[in-house]
Amino acid sequence: MDKSKNISIINVSKLDEAHRLSAAYLVMEALPAYYRIDGIDELEMATAVAGLIGESGSELEKGYAALCGDEVVGILTFLCSELLPPARLVGAQALFKRLSQDSAKQFRNHLRHYDAGFGIVPDGRIYLSRFAIDQYFRGSGLASQMMELFLSLEDASGVRRDKFSLHVDRQNERAIAFYRKHGFGIHYTGSRYLTMVRTQESRSIIV
């Protein structure tokens, strides 16, 4: 079966309510240590996250979703690296409002002890905030297709961007290899995540 058939990639702002919920599960998969919390129902968290997709000022405001029928099978979101700290705050506050009172209390307690182990992100880059592909579509070329779309971003004046950054789990060798293939190199080693960066020049150097 050709897994690439009947797949369309659209802006996340175009997703309807059902597709946003489908996308939310992939967002959660991209960063499970943050979203998957004992005592909070997965559907409740997914519904809250779905409301954040396209939310102004959040990490999920801008990006692309890959659709296959009624399911979102790929998600990629991004923002300017300088906006990352306030975007994280906007996202956390929005989740507090969308969760039930008890769940919001559990989530707040979770954040008090949450240490993502993220390293430093250089300013002046486009930061890949969430990226996940449905397990069935891994190895189909969809991840590379979405990554190339990300790497072809242009600014408001139509100039193509050439500086990008991301975080990846230090233990996720497959993901690290994928990012290296697309020109990313290690910039900083955090306690849990690597900070990887890319420029046009690095693509031909880092393999």
N, C-alpha and C positions, 0 to 999 in steps of 0.2 A: 504494500500500500504506500502510495506517495503521500507522506505526511505534510508536504508543503502545499498540497491542493486545498483550495477553498479557504486559505488563510488571507486575511486582510489586516493591515496595520493602520491604525487610526490614532488621532490625537486623543489623549485621555479625556479632554474636555467634551468629546463627542459621545462618551459612554452613557448609556441609559442606566437606570437604577439597577436592573438585573445584572448587567455587565459589570457595573461597579462592584457589586457584591462578589461576583466571580473573581474580579481582579484583586479584591481585598485579600483573598486567601493566598494569592501569589505574593502580595506585599508582605504578608505575615511570614511566609516561607523565606523571604529574602532576609529577614531579621527576626528569627524566632525567639531569641533571648529577650527581645524587647516586648514582643506582642503576646507570646504564649505564656500565660501565667496561671499557675494552679489556683483554682477557685473562681476563675472567670470563664464563663462559657465561651467556647470558640465562636459560635454563631454571633453572640452578643458583641465580641470584640471585632469580628469581621464586619458586622453591620456598622459599627462605629468607625472603623477604618474606611469603609466604603464611602461614608459621608465626607471623609477627608480628601478623597481623590478629586483633584481640581480645586481644592480649597486655597484661596488666595493667601500667600505668605507661608504656606506649608511646604514640606519636603516633597509632597505629592501633587503640587500644583501643576507642574508641567511634565509632559512625557508622552509615551506611546504605549498602546496596547495592541497585542496581536489577537485577533478573533478567529475562531473556527466554529462556525455555527453559533450556538448560544453560549459558548464557553470562551472565556479569556484564557489563552494558553501562553501568553507572554506579557510581561510588564516591565517597563523601563521608565524611571523618572529622574529628573535632574534639576539643578539650580546652580546659580553662581556660588562659588565656594565662600565668598564673603558673607553670604546670606544664611549660611548653614546654622550658626548658633541661634539666631532669632527664629529660624524656620523650625528647629527642633522644639523650641518653646511653644510656638504657635500650635504645632502638632499635638504636644502633650496636653495643652490646655483644651484643645478641641476634643480630645478623647475623654478628658474628665467630664465635659459637658454632655457627651453622647452616651456614656456608660451609666448604668444604674448607680444609685447612691452607694450601695455596698461594693459594687465592682470598681467604682471610681476610688473608693477608699483603699481597696486592695492594690489598685494600679499605682496610687500615690505612694503607698508603702513600698511597692516593688521598686519604684524609681529612686527611693531613698537609698536602696542597697544596690542599685543597678550600676555596674561598672562595665561599660561596653569594651573598654580597652582600646578605644580608637586612638590612632596616632594623629599627628599634626597634619592638617590639610593646607597646602599653600594657597594664598590668595591669587586672584586673577585667573582662575580656571573654572571650567564647567565641571561640577561634581555629580557623579553618578550616585544618586541617593538610594534607589532601589532597582534591582534587576533580578528577575526570576523567570524561568521557563518551565512550563508544565513538564513533568517527568516523561510523559509519553513522547514529547516533541524534542527532547534532548538528543543531539546527534543528527537532527534533521536539517541543520543549517539555519534554523530560525534565529538562534542566538547570535550568530554572525551577522545575519541580515539586520537585526535590530541594533547591534553594535555599530555597524557601518552607518546606519541612519543617525545614531547618536554622534558619531565622529564627523558627520557631514553638516552639523549644525552651523547656522550662520547667525551673525548678530543682526541688530535692527537695520544696519546699513547694507546688509547683504554680503558682508565679508565673512568668509569661512573661518570658523574657530580652529585653533590648532593646539590648544592647551586644555588637558582634561585630567581629572583625578578621581579616585575611588578608594574605598576600603574593601578588603577581602579577608576572610578568616584565614589565619596562618595555617590551619590544618586542612584547608580546602585546596588540595594540590591540583585538582582538575580545573577549578576556577582560575587559580593563579596561572596555570599553563595557558588557559584561554585568553586571559588578559595580556600575557606576554606575547602571544601570537598576534594580538592586535596592537602591539607597540608600547605596552605599558611596562615600566620598570619600577622596582622598589625604591621608594623615597624615604620611608621611615618605618621602623618596626615597632609596633605598639605591643602591649602585653597580650592582646588577643588578636588584633587585626593588623594587617600590613596596609600602609598607605602607598598606593601606586599612582604614578603620574605618567603622562604621555604628552609628547610634542610631535610635530610632523617629523622633526629630525630623528627622534628616537625610534621611529617605526622601522627604519632600515638598519638600526644598530642592535636593538634588543630582540632576540629571537627565542 
